[in-house]
């Protein structure tokens, strides 16, 4: 751990100067308590650094939560080992691609499955209790439940160190969560401008606790977090169903969910740290309380990890959320080639396309280095290696 300033502690052994300066700026905000914890995978973000844990008193920074509210991971360990799987993996990849709508604007054509309808009803009721209509942000938000999205979101079939098969995916609150975030980021900027609040960066605009605007954000953000959680559950149900068919089972119910973990890495909760109740925003970080299970994905083609939190109080009971980008998407496209991507994906069933060049493992930090930096934050329980990868363009 490196103490950069009294208000900024870093677990990143590799930290670009721009990322360091951005984190220092965020840590200088007057309501940070006791300090900002920078995770090993830290990289530049909107306003606040991705891979930062930001405890605040009496205020919250919407951009420090991020625009993909509730983004996170879900993993299910099945009863299978690798040797029991069919050798041809392409049919499973293609079946998952048909069952789960991919890409940024993807939506279901219709909603008919019983569990999907039940989850939509649950979200509708919780929005009513929160006093808002999600339709004002996305008219067809219901049709995006159970969709993946693009970028670094993925679905994978993986094998751990004991050859046991895990189903693994990464996604968040989709278009409705993004629009909720953007709406409240704009409100925070407008209010800070209205009240002549000096800001080192407009994306550090905040909402003051006790105001109507603050509580409206909290209610809608919590709803989006719940949406993200159910979105991952919905997709996992569909992946399990396709997996069951691929291995020759009669129904999805025959796939044993020996272990299941579903965790956010872009969210805010009220927690108690260093003697105070704070709003703790984890922007690209997971809760790593002692004994708490968590998921830390690598990049496309590299290992992911099932972990258990060590409850490091100085790190605010937090851990990294993944590898963290080293190259921007545009720079990755200028730097790497499709042949290099193919080389990195040898042995993994994936859709061979130029669209994924910016997701090549070399565009990310070395996940093994990230995990070494996180040695006092989490204990590694399982190391997962992909055999099937599904992504959206």
Residue pairs with C-beta under 8 A, 6 or more apart in sequence:
1 9
1 10
1 11
1 314
1 315
1 376
2 9
2 10
2 11
2 12
3 9
3 10
4 10
4 20
4 23
4 24
4 38
5 24
5 27
6 35
7 27
7 28
7 32
7 34
7 35
7 36
8 23
8 24
8 27
8 35
8 36
8 38
9 35
9 36
9 37
9 38
9 314
9 315
10 20
10 23
10 37
10 38
10 42
11 37
11 38
11 39
11 40
11 315
11 320
11 373
11 374
11 376
11 377
12 19
12 38
12 39
12 40
12 41
12 42
12 51
12 373
13 40
13 369
13 372
13 373
14 365
14 369
15 38
15 42
16 43
16 44
18 44
19 42
19 43
19 44
19 49
22 44
22 45
22 48
22 49
22 201
23 36
23 38
23 42
23 48
23 49
23 52
25 200
25 201
25 204
26 32
26 36
26 47
26 48
26 49
26 52
26 54
26 61
26 64
26 204
27 35
27 36
28 200
29 56
29 61
29 204
29 206
31 56
31 57
31 58
31 59
31 206
32 54
32 55
32 56
32 57
33 55
33 56
33 57
33 273
33 274
33 276
33 278
34 55
34 273
34 274
34 276
35 55
36 52
36 53
36 54
36 55
37 52
37 53
37 285
37 314
37 315
37 316
37 318
38 49
38 51
38 52
38 53
39 51
39 52
39 53
39 284
39 285
39 315
39 318
39 319
39 320
39 321
39 374
39 377
40 51
40 320
40 324
40 369
40 370
40 371
40 373
40 374
41 50
41 51
41 284
41 320
41 321
41 322
41 323
41 324
41 365
41 370
42 49
42 50
42 51
42 52
42 284
42 324
43 49
43 50
43 51
43 324
43 325
43 326
43 365
44 50
45 51
45 52
45 66
45 283
45 284
46 63
46 66
46 67
46 203
47 61
47 63
47 64
47 201
47 202
47 203
47 204
48 54
48 61
48 63
48 64
48 203
48 204
48 281
48 283
49 283
49 284
50 66
50 283
50 284
50 324
50 325
51 283
51 284
51 285
51 320
51 321
51 324
52 64
52 283
52 284
52 285
53 280
53 281
53 282
53 283
53 285
53 315
53 316
53 318
54 61
54 64
54 280
54 281
54 282
54 283
55 271
55 273
55 278
55 279
55 280
55 281
55 316
56 206
56 278
56 279
56 280
56 281
57 276
57 278
57 279
58 208
58 209
58 210
59 206
59 207
59 208
59 209
59 214
59 279
60 206
60 207
60 209
60 214
60 217
60 218
60 268
60 279
60 281
61 188
61 204
61 205
61 206
61 207
61 281
62 181
62 184
62 185
62 187
62 188
62 205
62 206
62 207
62 217
62 221
63 181
63 185
63 188
63 203
63 204
63 205
64 204
64 281
64 283
65 181
65 221
65 266
65 267
65 268
65 281
65 283
66 181
66 266
66 283
66 284
67 177
67 178
67 181
67 182
67 185
68 172
68 173
68 177
68 178
68 181
68 228
68 266
69 172
69 173
69 177
69 178
69 180
69 181
69 221
69 224
69 225
69 228
69 266
69 267
70 172
70 173
70 177
70 224
70 225
70 226
70 227
70 228
70 229
70 264
70 266
70 267
71 170
71 171
71 172
71 173
71 228
71 264
71 265
71 266
72 170
72 171
72 172
72 228
72 229
72 232
72 262
72 263
72 264
72 265
72 266
72 267
72 286
72 295
72 321
73 168
73 169
73 170
73 232
73 261
73 262
73 263
73 265
73 295
73 297
74 168
74 169
74 232
74 233
74 235
74 236
74 260
74 261
74 262
74 263
74 295
75 166
75 167
75 168
75 169
75 259
75 260
75 261
75 295
75 306
75 384
76 166
76 167
76 168
76 236
76 240
76 257
76 258
76 259
76 260
77 160
77 164
77 165
77 166
77 257
77 258
77 259
77 260
78 164
78 165
78 166
78 167
78 243
78 255
78 256
78 257
78 258
79 255
79 256
79 258
80 164
80 165
80 247
81 159
81 162
81 163
81 164
81 165
82 159
82 163
82 164
82 165
82 387
83 163
84 165
84 247
85 165
85 247
85 387
86 92
86 246
86 247
89 157
89 349
89 387
89 388
90 349
91 246
92 157
92 242
92 243
92 246
92 349
92 388
93 349
93 350
93 351
93 388
93 389
93 390
95 242
95 245
95 246
96 155
96 238
96 239
96 242
96 388
96 390
97 351
97 390
99 238
99 239
99 241
99 242
100 146
100 147
100 148
100 155
100 235
100 238
100 239
100 390
101 107
101 108
101 146
101 147
101 148
102 147
102 148
102 149
102 150
102 390
102 391
102 392
102 393
103 148
103 149
103 150
103 392
103 393
104 149
104 150
104 151
104 392
105 175
106 144
106 147
106 148
106 149
106 392
107 140
107 143
107 144
107 147
108 116
108 143
108 144
108 145
108 146
108 147
109 143
110 143
111 117
111 120
111 142
111 143
111 145
115 234
115 237
116 145
116 146
116 234
119 145
119 230
119 233
119 234
120 142
120 145
122 230
123 134
123 142
123 145
123 223
123 226
123 227
123 230
126 223
126 226
127 133
127 134
127 223
130 219
130 220
130 222
130 223
131 219
132 216
132 219
132 220
132 223
134 141
134 176
134 180
134 223
135 141
137 175
137 176
137 179
137 180
137 183
138 144
138 175
138 176
138 179
141 174
141 175
141 176
141 227
144 174
144 175
144 176
144 231
145 174
145 227
145 230
145 231
145 234
146 231
146 234
146 235
146 238
147 171
147 174
147 231
147 235
148 154
148 155
148 169
148 171
148 235
148 390
148 391
148 392
149 171
149 172
149 174
149 392
150 391
150 392
150 393
151 359
152 170
152 299
152 322
152 359
153 169
153 170
153 171
153 172
153 391
153 392
154 169
154 170
154 297
154 300
154 389
154 390
154 391
155 167
155 168
155 169
155 170
155 235
155 239
155 389
155 390
155 391
156 167
156 168
156 169
156 304
156 384
156 386
156 388
156 389
156 390
157 165
157 166
157 167
157 168
157 243
157 386
157 387
157 388
158 165
158 166
158 167
158 168
158 304
158 384
158 385
158 386
158 387
159 165
159 166
159 384
159 385
159 387
160 166
160 306
160 382
160 383
160 384
160 385
161 382
161 383
162 382
166 306
166 382
166 384
167 236
167 239
167 240
167 243
168 295
168 297
168 304
168 384
169 232
169 235
169 236
169 239
170 297
171 228
171 231
171 232
171 235
172 228
172 231
172 266
173 180
173 224
173 225
173 227
173 228
173 231
174 227
174 228
174 231
176 224
176 227
177 224
177 227
177 228
180 220
180 221
180 223
180 224
181 221
181 224
184 207
184 213
184 216
184 217
184 220
184 221
185 203
185 205
187 207
187 213
187 217
188 205
188 206
188 207
188 213
189 202
189 203
189 205
191 197
191 205
191 207
191 213
192 199
192 202
192 205
192 206
197 205
199 205
207 213
207 214
207 217
208 214
209 279
218 268
221 267
221 268
225 264
225 267
228 264
229 262
229 264
232 262
233 262
237 252
240 252
240 255
240 257
241 252
243 255
244 250
244 251
244 252
244 254
244 255
249 255
261 293
261 294
261 295
261 306
263 286
263 287
263 293
263 294
263 295
264 282
264 286
264 287
265 282
265 284
265 285
265 286
265 321
265 322
266 282
266 283
266 284
266 321
267 281
267 282
268 279
268 280
268 281
268 282
269 279
269 280
269 287
270 277
270 278
270 279
270 280
271 277
271 278
271 280
271 316
271 317
272 278
273 280
273 313
273 316
273 317
274 313
280 316
282 318
282 321
284 320
284 321
284 322
284 324
285 318
285 319
285 320
285 321
286 294
286 295
286 296
286 318
286 319
286 320
286 321
287 294
287 309
287 317
287 318
288 294
288 307
288 309
288 310
288 311
288 312
288 315
288 317
288 318
288 319
288 377
288 378
289 309
289 311
289 317
290 309
290 310
290 311
290 317
291 308
291 309
291 311
292 308
292 309
292 311
293 306
293 307
293 308
293 309
293 381
294 306
294 307
294 308
294 309
294 319
294 378
295 304
295 305
295 306
295 307
296 304
296 305
296 307
296 319
296 320
296 321
296 322
296 367
296 370
296 371
296 374
296 378
297 304
297 305
297 321
297 322
297 323
298 304
298 305
298 322
298 323
298 361
298 364
298 367
299 322
299 323
299 359
299 360
299 361
299 363
299 364
299 367
300 344
300 345
300 350
300 356
300 359
300 360
300 361
300 386
300 389
300 391
301 344
301 345
301 348
301 360
301 361
301 386
301 389
302 323
302 361
302 364
302 367
303 367
303 368
303 383
303 384
303 385
304 367
304 383
304 384
304 386
305 367
305 371
305 378
305 380
305 381
305 382
305 383
305 384
306 380
306 381
306 382
306 384
307 319
307 378
307 379
307 380
307 381
308 378
308 379
308 381
309 317
309 319
309 377
309 378
309 379
310 376
310 377
310 378
310 379
311 317
312 318
312 376
312 377
315 376
315 377
318 377
319 374
319 377
319 378
320 370
320 373
320 374
320 377
322 364
322 367
322 370
323 361
323 364
323 365
323 366
323 367
323 370
324 364
324 365
324 370
325 363
325 364
325 365
326 363
326 364
326 365
327 335
327 358
327 362
327 363
327 364
329 358
329 363
330 358
332 357
332 358
332 359
332 360
332 362
332 363
333 357
333 358
335 362
335 363
336 357
336 360
336 362
336 363
337 357
338 352
338 354
338 357
340 360
340 362
341 356
341 357
341 360
342 352
344 360
344 361
344 362
345 389
347 387
348 386
348 387
348 388
348 389
349 387
349 388
349 389
350 356
350 388
350 389
350 390
350 391
351 390
351 391
353 393
355 393
356 391
359 391
371 380
